[in-house]
C-alpha cells in the first residue's frame, strides 16, 4: 500500500513541475463547461472544500481530491491559494492517505498562541484537523473506521507534518464520525470542534488541539433527517444593525435537500461553551438550488475585515460522478459574504457574492425601463460568463394582467435553455433546467428547483452570476439563493426576458461581461 501512495506522490510532483500550478494551460481553459469565474481543479476529481483558512495575505482552499481519475477515489487534500478569493493558484497536494486511512473532510486554523506546542521559532503552526477513513476496517465490517487526525505546517501550508500520535480523537464505535470543524473561543480560551455523527453533531473542547473532551450533542430531533449529516460548521455572528450576537450552525445532509439530493441546512441559536440550543424548530436552507453542498466558512479572517465568508461544492451526489465534463469533475460556488438579520422575530441568513467579484466586471450594458410581455430578447451572441442585475415592478402583482411567471431565459440555437425567475402563482423563485441539454440516467438533473418566497414588496430584485455551466441566483438582497449547474450541447449565447400569461415591468436592468480568472 505504501508504495502505491509513493508512486502517486511522484506522479503529482512531476505533473506540478510540468506546469499544473499557477496559470492553467489554454487547452484546459477552453474545455467545454470549464468554469471561468469559479474554482475548479485543473484535472481530476474534487468534492468538499476543506481547511479554508486565511494567513499572511492568502486565502487557503483545501479540498477533497482524487488525483488519478475524474471519479471519486481515495481522498487527498488538494490545495490552492488566493489573494482576492477570485483568482487561484493551484499548489501541490497537501495531504496524502497513509496507513491510518484516506484524508476525508476537515478544517484548518492558525494556532496563534501555540497551544498545541507545534509552533517553532515564533512561527504559529497552521493546524489541519481532518477525518481519517480507514477503508480496510470498513471492508472488515468494523464500525470505528473513521477517526480524527491532525497535521501541521510551519511554511504557510506548503509542506505538512502529520502528528506522530494520530488519531487525536478516536472513534467511539459509530459508523459515520467525521468532518471536524474547529474554532477558537477567546471568551472560554478553548478550542471547540463540531463533528458530524450519523444523524446529529457532537461538540468537543480542547486546550491544546491534541486531546479532546466531549461537551454535548445536537440535532437528533431537529432539521432534515432524510440522509446522513455531514460537514458542520459553528460560529458566532453579530445581528446586522445591533450589538447582539447569535451562533450559527451549518449542517449538510445527503439526501434530504428541499429539491432533492444534497443540501445545507442552518440553525441559529446560542452556544454557552457547552451546548448549542436552536431558537427555532424550522429547517432553513442556505441555498435552495441543487448544486451547493458541504460548504463551510473561512477561519482566521482578520478582524479589520470582519466578514464571515462561505463557499460550497457546486455539485450534488445524485449525479456528481456523471456530469459530462472531460478532464475534471467538481467546482466551488462563488465565495459568499454572510449576514445575519432579525426579521419578524426570526433569524435569517443573507448571502452575497464577495465584493472582490466586482473586479471582473467589464462592458456594462443598461437595459432601461421596459414592459415585458411574452418574450423579449435582450442580447444575442453573448459569451459567458456574465452578471445580470434586474429589478421588476411588482406593486400591481394582484392585477388580472400581471404575469404568472417572469424572469430570464438562457438559450442556444438548438432550443436548449435554462429558465430562471419568479412564479407569482406558486410564490416561489425557480430555476428550470428541464431543457438544459443534459440529464443523468435517473432523470433527477433535468428538473425544476423551487425556493418558496412570498414577495410582499413593490420591487423584486434578482442578481444572477452566470458561468459557462452554472447559475447562482441572489434575490431579495440575498435572502433567497439558488445554485444550479447546466450542460448544454452548445454554449448558451442568447439572453431573453420573458413573462407568461400577462406582463411585468422591468424598471432597471444591467448586464456585465465577467473576465475569466484564468487569463
Buried (B, 14 or more C-beta within 10 A) or exposed (E): EEEEBEEBBEEBEEBBEEEBBEEBEEEBBEBBBBBBBBBBBBBBBBBBBBBBBBBEEBBBBBBBBBBEEBEBBBBBBBBBBBEEBBBBEBBBBBBBBBEBBBBBBBBBBBBEEBBBEBBEEEEBBBBBBBBBBBEEBBEEEEBBBBBBBBBBBBEBBEEBEBBEEBBBBEBEEBBBBBBBBBBBEEEEEBBBBBBBBBBBBBBBBBBBBBEBEEBBBBBEEBBBBEBBBBBBBBBBBBBEEEEEEBBBBBBBBBBBBBBBBBBBBBBBBEBEEEEBEBBEEEBBBBBBBBBBBBBBBBBBBEEEEEBBBBBBBBBBBBBBBBBBBEEBBBBBBBBBBBBBBBEEEEBBBBBBBBEBBEEBBEEEBEBEEBEBBEEBEBBEEBEBBBBBBBBBBBEEBEEEEBBBBBBBBBBBEEEBBBBBBBBBEEEBBBBBBEBBBBBBEEEBBBBBBBBEBEBEEEEBBBBBBBBBBBBBBBBBEBBBBBBBBBBBEEBBBBBBBBBBEBBBBBBBBBBBBBBBBBE
